């Protein structure tokens, strides 16, 4: 498989490529943001990836989500995505957990594993309660780094996607909701959380409209956080 990743290695170097072959990543949520994160990780050279999502592909997903085509409607997203990623690198070890993560799920099947078995936790969950719970649990896990996606919906401009620390992000409703829930619970992360978010003002929309041009940039930026951390 060396030739397939030669361009990655030319830029990143052999040491980082070896790290990508050995690090373990778990990704929660494989929708408009998470699915593109998963593909960019595998295309860069990651070989151990766990996908978590309980949704099936819906017609409304086709405009922005990697697993969504007319032929995959109704199928579990994690299964479709796993199949695709293995066509990119058949040697990758990809686990697909077809279940939604909810608060207090850790320790219960199918989440009866410690997060400390992973090097990186990537949060691409939309639900505020689940997102908050995952972030708090991930920050408590020893030796684990967590990167989180804030709101990618209701935005047009991918050039305004950036990164920042959860507690200092302004203008993002999801970040604000997560902080408010933490305050209500009286619990705060014991380490800084690097997040992907947009500085663009959210548009008014009757439904939560979103575009691949923005969600895919969110996903690839999450991957870049891991790469930059390894560098």
C-alpha positions as CSV (number, residue, x, y, z in Angstrom):
1,X,0.0,0.0,0.0
2,X,3.0,2.3,0.2
3,X,2.5,3.8,-3.3
4,X,-1.1,4.8,-2.4
5,X,0.1,7.0,0.5
6,X,3.4,8.2,-1.1
7,X,2.0,11.8,-1.5
8,X,1.0,11.9,2.2
9,X,4.4,10.6,3.3
10,X,6.2,13.1,1.0
11,X,4.6,15.9,3.0
12,X,4.2,14.4,6.5
13,X,7.3,12.2,6.7
14,X,7.8,8.6,7.6
15,X,7.4,9.2,11.4
16,X,3.9,10.7,11.1
17,X,2.9,8.0,8.6
18,X,3.9,5.3,11.1
19,X,1.9,7.1,13.8
20,X,-1.1,7.1,11.5
21,X,-0.7,3.4,11.0
22,X,-0.7,2.7,14.8
23,X,-3.0,5.3,16.3
24,X,-6.6,4.4,17.2
25,X,-9.4,6.9,16.4
26,X,-13.1,6.6,17.3
27,X,-15.5,8.9,15.5
28,X,-19.0,9.6,16.8
29,X,-21.4,10.7,14.1
30,X,-20.9,10.0,10.4
31,X,-23.2,12.5,8.9
32,X,-22.4,15.7,6.9
33,X,-19.3,16.4,9.0
34,X,-18.2,13.0,10.3
35,X,-18.4,11.0,7.1
36,X,-15.9,13.4,5.3
37,X,-13.6,13.3,8.4
38,X,-13.6,9.5,8.2
39,X,-12.7,9.4,4.5
40,X,-10.0,12.0,4.8
41,X,-8.4,10.1,7.7
42,X,-8.3,6.8,5.8
43,X,-7.0,8.5,2.6
44,X,-4.2,10.2,4.6
45,X,-3.1,6.9,6.1
46,X,-5.0,6.1,9.3
47,X,-5.5,2.3,9.6
48,X,-7.5,1.9,12.9
49,X,-10.9,3.6,12.9
50,X,-14.1,3.0,14.8
51,X,-17.3,4.5,13.4
52,X,-20.3,5.2,15.7
53,X,-23.7,6.2,14.3
54,X,-27.2,4.6,14.6
55,X,-28.8,6.4,11.7
56,X,-29.8,5.0,8.3
57,X,-29.3,6.9,5.1
58,X,-32.3,9.2,4.3
59,X,-33.1,11.0,1.1
60,X,-32.4,14.4,2.7
61,X,-28.8,13.2,3.4
62,X,-27.9,12.9,-0.3
63,X,-26.9,16.6,-0.7
64,X,-24.0,16.5,1.8
65,X,-23.3,13.1,3.4
66,X,-20.6,10.8,2.0
67,X,-22.5,7.5,2.6
68,X,-25.7,8.9,1.0
69,X,-26.6,8.0,-2.6
70,X,-29.9,6.9,-4.1
71,X,-28.7,3.3,-4.0
72,X,-27.9,3.4,-0.2
73,X,-31.1,4.9,1.1
74,X,-32.4,2.9,4.1
75,X,-29.0,1.3,4.8
76,X,-27.1,2.0,8.1
77,X,-24.6,4.8,7.5
78,X,-21.8,3.1,9.3
79,X,-22.0,0.0,7.2
80,X,-22.1,1.9,3.9
81,X,-19.2,4.1,5.0
82,X,-17.1,1.1,6.2
83,X,-17.6,-0.6,2.8
84,X,-16.4,2.5,1.0
85,X,-13.4,3.1,3.3
86,X,-12.2,-0.5,2.8
87,X,-12.2,0.1,-1.0
88,X,-9.7,2.9,-0.3
89,X,-7.5,0.8,2.0
90,X,-8.5,-2.9,2.3
91,X,-5.8,-3.3,5.0
92,X,-7.5,-0.8,7.4
93,X,-9.2,-2.1,10.5
94,X,-12.5,-0.4,10.6
95,X,-15.2,-1.2,13.2
96,X,-18.8,0.0,12.6
97,X,-21.0,0.4,15.6
98,X,-24.6,0.9,14.4
99,X,-25.9,2.7,17.5
100,X,-26.6,6.2,18.7
101,X,-24.5,7.4,21.6
102,X,-26.6,8.8,24.4
103,X,-25.7,10.2,27.8
104,X,-24.4,7.6,30.3
105,X,-24.0,5.0,27.5
106,X,-20.4,4.3,28.3
107,X,-20.1,0.9,30.0
108,X,-23.2,-0.4,28.4
109,X,-23.2,-2.5,25.2
110,X,-22.2,-1.7,22.5
111,X,-20.2,1.0,24.3
112,X,-18.8,-1.3,27.0
113,X,-15.2,-0.2,26.3
114,X,-13.0,2.5,27.9
115,X,-12.3,5.5,25.8
116,X,-8.7,5.2,26.9
117,X,-8.3,2.4,24.4
118,X,-8.2,5.2,21.8
119,X,-5.7,7.9,21.1
120,X,-8.2,10.3,19.7
121,X,-12.0,10.8,20.1
122,X,-13.7,12.8,17.4
123,X,-17.1,14.3,18.2
124,X,-19.4,15.0,15.3
125,X,-22.7,14.6,17.2
126,X,-25.6,17.0,16.8
127,X,-27.5,16.2,20.0
128,X,-26.5,18.6,22.8
129,X,-27.0,16.2,25.7
130,X,-25.0,13.4,24.0
131,X,-22.3,15.7,22.7
132,X,-21.8,17.2,26.2
133,X,-21.7,13.8,27.8
134,X,-19.2,12.5,25.3
135,X,-16.9,15.5,25.6
136,X,-16.9,15.3,29.4
137,X,-16.1,11.6,29.3
138,X,-13.4,11.9,26.7
139,X,-11.6,14.6,28.7
140,X,-11.5,12.3,31.7
141,X,-10.1,9.4,29.8
142,X,-6.3,9.2,30.4
143,X,-4.1,9.7,27.3
144,X,-7.0,10.6,25.0
145,X,-7.3,13.8,22.9
146,X,-10.7,15.0,21.9
147,X,-11.6,17.2,18.9
148,X,-15.2,18.4,18.4
149,X,-17.3,19.8,15.7
150,X,-19.7,22.7,16.4
151,X,-22.5,23.8,14.1
152,X,-22.0,23.4,10.4
153,X,-25.6,23.9,9.4
154,X,-27.2,27.2,8.2
155,X,-23.9,28.5,6.6
156,X,-22.8,29.1,3.1
157,X,-19.1,30.1,3.3
158,X,-16.5,27.4,3.8
159,X,-13.7,30.1,4.0
160,X,-15.0,31.1,7.4
161,X,-14.5,27.6,9.0
162,X,-11.8,27.8,11.7
163,X,-10.8,26.2,15.0
164,X,-11.0,27.5,18.6
165,X,-11.2,26.4,22.2
166,X,-14.7,25.4,23.3
167,X,-15.0,27.9,26.1
168,X,-14.0,30.9,24.0
169,X,-16.0,30.3,20.8
170,X,-18.4,33.1,20.0
171,X,-21.4,33.2,17.7
172,X,-22.0,29.5,17.6
173,X,-25.3,28.3,19.0
174,X,-24.2,24.7,19.5
175,X,-21.1,25.7,21.4
176,X,-23.2,28.0,23.5
177,X,-25.7,25.2,24.2
178,X,-22.9,22.7,25.2
179,X,-21.4,25.3,27.7
180,X,-24.9,26.0,29.1
181,X,-25.5,22.3,29.7
182,X,-22.2,21.9,31.4
183,X,-23.0,24.8,33.6
184,X,-26.4,23.3,34.4
185,X,-24.7,19.9,35.3
186,X,-22.1,21.7,37.3
187,X,-19.4,19.9,35.5
188,X,-16.7,21.2,33.2
189,X,-14.0,19.5,31.1
190,X,-10.7,19.1,32.8
191,X,-8.7,20.0,29.7
192,X,-9.2,22.4,26.8
193,X,-11.3,21.2,23.9
194,X,-10.2,22.2,20.4
195,X,-13.3,22.6,18.1
196,X,-14.1,23.3,14.5
197,X,-16.6,26.0,14.0
198,X,-17.6,28.8,11.6
199,X,-17.3,32.5,12.2
200,X,-20.1,33.1,9.7
201,X,-23.4,34.2,11.1
202,X,-26.0,31.4,10.9
203,X,-28.7,32.0,8.2
204,X,-32.4,32.0,8.9
205,X,-34.0,28.8,7.7
206,X,-37.3,27.0,8.5
207,X,-35.4,23.7,8.6
208,X,-31.7,23.1,9.4
209,X,-30.4,23.6,5.9
210,X,-26.8,22.6,5.2
211,X,-24.4,22.3,2.3
212,X,-21.6,19.8,1.6
213,X,-19.3,22.7,0.7
214,X,-19.3,23.6,4.4
215,X,-19.9,20.3,6.2
216,X,-17.1,18.6,4.3
217,X,-14.6,21.4,5.2
218,X,-15.6,20.9,8.9
219,X,-14.9,17.2,8.5
220,X,-11.5,17.6,6.8
221,X,-10.5,20.3,9.4
222,X,-11.2,17.7,12.2
223,X,-8.7,15.4,10.4
224,X,-6.2,18.2,10.1
225,X,-6.3,18.7,13.9
226,X,-5.1,15.1,14.3
227,X,-2.4,15.5,11.7
228,X,-1.2,18.7,13.2
229,X,-1.1,17.1,16.6
230,X,1.0,14.3,15.3
231,X,3.3,16.8,13.6
